[in-house]
């Protein structure tokens, strides 16, 4: 007997979008109260009926959390124990093993993701998997699950189902930042869930602003300790474009060897607004490699760089700056490395300013725009945060940013701290320089 799982269940509009999405990997959620757990439970159950003999896993980082949340949703709402639907579909449920077997021979394993369970999953052939609160789980576990999608059933469609609140990390990078081809994100807000208590939204009134933005509005770019709080992906990130020839070209450089070298190409329009339209971001390469990248792309009036590039290597006596010159890159300018002042200035460019065109910019216009192809800069600027204050530290101790994934944001800081101005004249061909300090290559 086949029962339509939609019978007696009225999914929200966003849950319907999640069920209908054809992509292989689907992320649902983005806020508290959007019906995340219910969505992956319903989808997993439907896949179990659509493909007899299917095998799926519903998991969370720890088994106690799974039992207290996802498992209660599944057997309390999706397939209630003792219900007619449960009796019609279920053959048996082994509680100790967490294994549910259906009458059509499909199976679902409910499990935590500690080491013992991961070892057990490694030998399985799956048709689908679902991870609740996926940001609590490492990307390695997600990748391991992907390798298990190999169950041999004619016509089967494989799926990885994820549910999560907004948090920095691999989930955000894959589904929000990179938007990979076979990945889809279905955002769901509590305001779109009619099954919540009527006073649910009022409970957020006294919470900190960053909590409201993340868990009520589903904003993935907001978190406690964030540095660039004015950054708004919907406003500051634009489609890639070729800046007009008459706009001035400038650059920012943060050089690394083991760490990535980040190079940004910026254009300044007639109003002095800055558009970051290209990036280079790569680790483990020599100066000669990065110099060729610079020369192979659009020429810049100057490139503002970390002043430490003038420090000489104790072995060969050369500085990184001299090595770039040896590779015929002569337009590198030592940047201003006042971190606090630089963060403040970048923040000023991100802040919305009153604009004469109130129809196009009713809330104001920023002075900094970033093309979405600059994925590393966008990722870093959204995750850039202050160091945690040490226990017992002086309350007047200066704030410092964390030195983690800060290469592109440092390059941006050097670029903006160079105080670029608009250049109304078209850019002419560059001449071969005769001494350091002239523009050109």
N, C-alpha and C positions, 0 to 999 in steps of 0.2 A: 504493500500500500504506500503510495507516494502522496505526501501532504505538502501543499504549497507553504513554504516557510513564511510567506508574507501574510498568510491568514492569521488574523488576530494581532498582527504587528503593523503599526502605522509608522514607518520610518520617516524621519525628517527629510526635507528636500536635499540637504547635503549628504545624508546617508544614502539616499537613492542615487546620487551622483557617484558616490563611492562604490556602490554595488555594480553600477553600470560601466565604470571605467575599464577599458580593455587592457590597460598597461600591465606589465608583468609585476612591477613593484608599486604598491599603493600606500601612501601615508595619509592618515585621517586624523584631524584634530587641530591643534594650534591654540586651544584655550580650555579652561576647565568648564565642565558642564555641557560640552558639545555632543556627548553621546559616543565617545571614542571606543570604549570597551564594548558597548552594545554593537557597534558597527562591525568590528572585527569578529565578534562571536557569531553574528548573523551571517556574515560572509563566509566564515569557515564552515558553518553548518550547511549553507547552500551548496558550497563546493563538494561537501561530502555526499549530498544527494544527487548533484548533477553528474558526478562521475562515480558509479558504483565501483567499490574496491579502492577508492582514493585513500590516501594516508596523509594527514596533516598534523601539525604541532601548534598548540597555543601555549605561549611561554611568557614569563616575566623574569626579571633578574634573579629574584629569590622565590622559593616555593611558598613561604608564609605570605608574601605579598600577593602572589597569584591566588592563593586560597581566599585571602581577605577581600579581593577585588574582582578580578576577571572570572574566576571560577564561580563566584556568587552570582555574577551577571549572567553567565551561561546557564547555570542550572536554576537560577531564580527568575530569569526573564526570557532568555532565548529559547530554552528547552526545559521548562519547569519540571522538576521531579514530581511524579505522580499524575502529570497531566495526560490527556488523551494523546496529544502529539508525541510526548515522550514514550508512551507505551507502544505507539504505532511504529516509531522509528528505531528505538533502541533495542538491541539484542541483549547487551550486558554492559555493565560499568564496573571495572575493577578499581576500587578506590585506592587501594594500597599502591598500585602501579600507575594510577592516573590515566588509565586507558579506557576509552569509550569505544565500543563496537556497535555499529549499526546493522540493521537487518540486511542491508544491501552489501555488507562486508566492508564498507568504509570504516576507517578508524581515525580517532583524534587522540593524541597524547597531550595531557596537561602536565607541564613540568617547569621547574625553576632551572636557571642556567648556571648552576655551579659546575665544578670540574667533572664530577662523576656523571652528571646528566649530559654534559657536552660530549663526553667520550661515548656515551650510549647513542646519541644522535648521529655521531660521525659515521656510523655503519648503516644508517637508514636510507631508504629510497622514498622521497617525499613528493607529493603533488603540490603541496602548499605549506606555508608556515605563517604564523601570526605572532608578532612580538608586541605586547602591551607595554607602554612607557618605554619606547625604544631608546630614548636618550640615556637611559640607565645602563644600557647594554653596550659593549664594545663593538666597534666596526668589524673586528676579527670574527666575532660570533655571527654577525650578519653575513659576512662573506662565507663562513663555514656553512650556514644554512643554504646559501645560494648554490653551493656545490652539491647539496642533497636533493635539489629539484631534478629528479631523474626517474621518477616512477614511470614504468612502462605500461600505460593504458592508452588504447587507441583513441585519438582525438582529444586527449587531455590538454588543458591549458594550465600552465604553471603560474603560481602567484606567491609573492611575498607581501604580507599585509602588516602594516605598522600603524601604531597609534601612539601619539606623544603630545605633551605640552611643549611650548617653545623653550628650547635650551640651546646654548652654543654647542657645537660639536659636529660629528660626522653626519647626523641626520639632517641638520640644517644645511650642511655643505652639499649633500647629494640631492636633496629634494627642493631646497629653497634657493641656494646660491647657484648651483650648476644647472639645475633643472634638466637632468639627463633624459635622453630620448625615451627610454622605457620606464621612466619614473613619473608618477603623477601625485600631486598633493591636493587633497580636498580639504580646504579650510572650513572649520566648523566652530561657530561661536555660541555661547550660552543663550544669546538673544534669539537664536534660530531654533532653539530646542523647546518646544511647547510642553514637554513632559516635566520640566523643572518646577520646583515650588515658585509661587508667584513673587515671593520676596527674595529670590535667590540673588538677583543683581544688586539689591540694596546691601547685601553683606560685604560688598567690595568697597563701600563708601569710605570707610576709615582706613583702608589699606594704603601702603606707600604707592606713589604714582607708578613706579616701575612694575609693581605687582599688577596694577590695573591694566597697564599696557600689554603685559605678557599674557596674563591668565584670563583677562576679561575681553581684551581686544585682539588677542592672538598675535601680538607683534613679536617676531622672532629676533628683532634687532635691539631689544631692550633687556638689560639685566642690571643687577646691583653692582655698583662700582664702575659702570661704563663711563668712558671718558667723553666720547663724542655723542652726547645725548641728543643733539639736534639733528643727527643724521636720520634721514627718512628715505628709505629705498624708493618709495613712490614719487618723491620729489627730486632727489639728488641723482638717481641713477637713470640714464637716458639711453636710447638706442645708439649704437655706433654710427658715426658719420665722419665725413672728410671735412675738416675745418676749412673755411675759405682761405685762399692763398694770402690775403692781406693780414690775417690774424698772426700775431707774433707767436713763434714756437719757442718753448723753453722746456727744460727737463729737470728731473730730480734723480739722484743716484745714491743708493746705499749699497756699498760694495761688500761682498762676502765671499768666502771660499768654501768652508764647510757649510756655513749658512747661505741661504740664497742671496744672489745679487739681484736687487730690484732697481729697474730703470723705468721712469714714467715719462711719457711725452705729453706735454700740456700745450694748449693754445689759449691765447688771451684775446677776447673780443674787444670791440670798440668801447665798451663800457667798463673794461677792466675785469670782467668775469672770466673765470678760469675753467677750462674744459679739459679733463684728463681723458685722452682719447685712445691711448695705447700703453701697454706695459710689457716689460720683459722681466721674467722672474725665474731664475734657475740657479741651482746650487752645484758645487763641485766642478766649476769651470774656471779656466785661467783668464787673466786680463785680456789676452789676445782674442779670446772667444767673444767676450762681452764687447770689446772694441769693434769687432766686425759687425755685431748686431747693431751697434750705434750707427756705424757708417752705412749699413745696408738699408736703413730706414730714414724717415724724414729728418732733414737737417734742423738743428736747434741753434738759436742764438747763443745759448749757454746751457750748461748742465750744473745745477747746484748739488754739491756732494758733501758727504760727511767729512769734516776737516781732518779726521784721523787718517785720511788717505795720503797726507803729506808726511806721515811718520815713516822713517827709513827702516828698511829691513836690515837687522844687524849682520846678516850673512853676506848679502850682495851690495848693501849700502844704498839701494834704490827704494824709493817710495812707490806706492800704488799709483800716485799721480804721475810720476815719471814714467811708469810702465805704460800708462795710457798714452802719454806723449810719444813714447817710442813706437806705439801702434798708430800714430798719426791722428789721435784724438786730442785736440788742443783746447777745446772750448769748455773744459771742466773748471768750474769756479768753486772755491771752498765755501761751503754753506755755513749758516749760523746754527750752532748746535745748542742754543739755549732752549732746553726741552720745555720748560714751563711757558716761556714766551711763545714758542712754536706751537704748542698745543692750543694756547689761547688764540693765536692768529688763525689757525685752521678752523677753530670753533667759530670765529667771527665770519669766516667765509661760508660756513654751513648755516649760520643763523639766517632766518627769513627777515628780509628788510622790506619796508614799505616800497611799493613800486607804482610807477605812474600808470601802468596798465592794470587797473584793479579787476578788470574782467578776466584777464588771463591769469593774474596772480592775486586773487582776493585775499590770501593770507600773507602775502609778501613773497619776495623772490630771493633765493640764495645767490651767493657769488661763486659757488663751486658746484660743478657738475661732473659726474664720472660715467663714462660709457660702460655698459654692462659687460663688454668683452674684457674689461680690466677686473677679472674675477678675484684675483689675489688681493688687490687693494680693497675691493668691496668686502671681502671676507675679513680682512684684518681690521678695517675701520669699524666694522660692526662688533668685533670681539675685543677690541683694544680696551683694557681696563686698568684701574689703579691697583697698586700693590695693597694687599691687606695690611691694616695697621697692626704692628706688633704689640703683643700684650706687654703693658708697662712702658710703651714708647711715649716720648714727649708729645703732648697734644699739638705742639707747635711745629713738630717735625714736618718738613716739606713733603708734599705728596709726590710720589714717583710712579710712573707707569710700569707695569710688568714687562720684563724683557723677554717676551714670548711672542713669536709671530708678529714682529714689529718692523719688518724690513721695508715693505711697501709704504706703511704709514710714516716711517722715518724719511723715505725719499720724498713723500708728499710734503712733509714738514720743511725739508730743505728747500723745496721748490717754492712754497708759499712764503717762506721767510726771506727769500731773495727779493721780495717786494716787486714782483713783475708789473710792468705797465704796458698798456696797449701800444702797438706799433701800427700806425695807419698806412705805412708805406709797404708796397709789395716786397717780398723777399727776393733778393737777387741771388745769382749763383755765388757760392762762397769761393774765395781765393785761397790758394795754398798759403798758410801763415809762414812768416819768417821768424817769429819769436812767440814764446808762450804768452797768452793773454789776449791774442786776437781771436775773434770768432772764426769758426770754420773748422775743417778737419785736415 
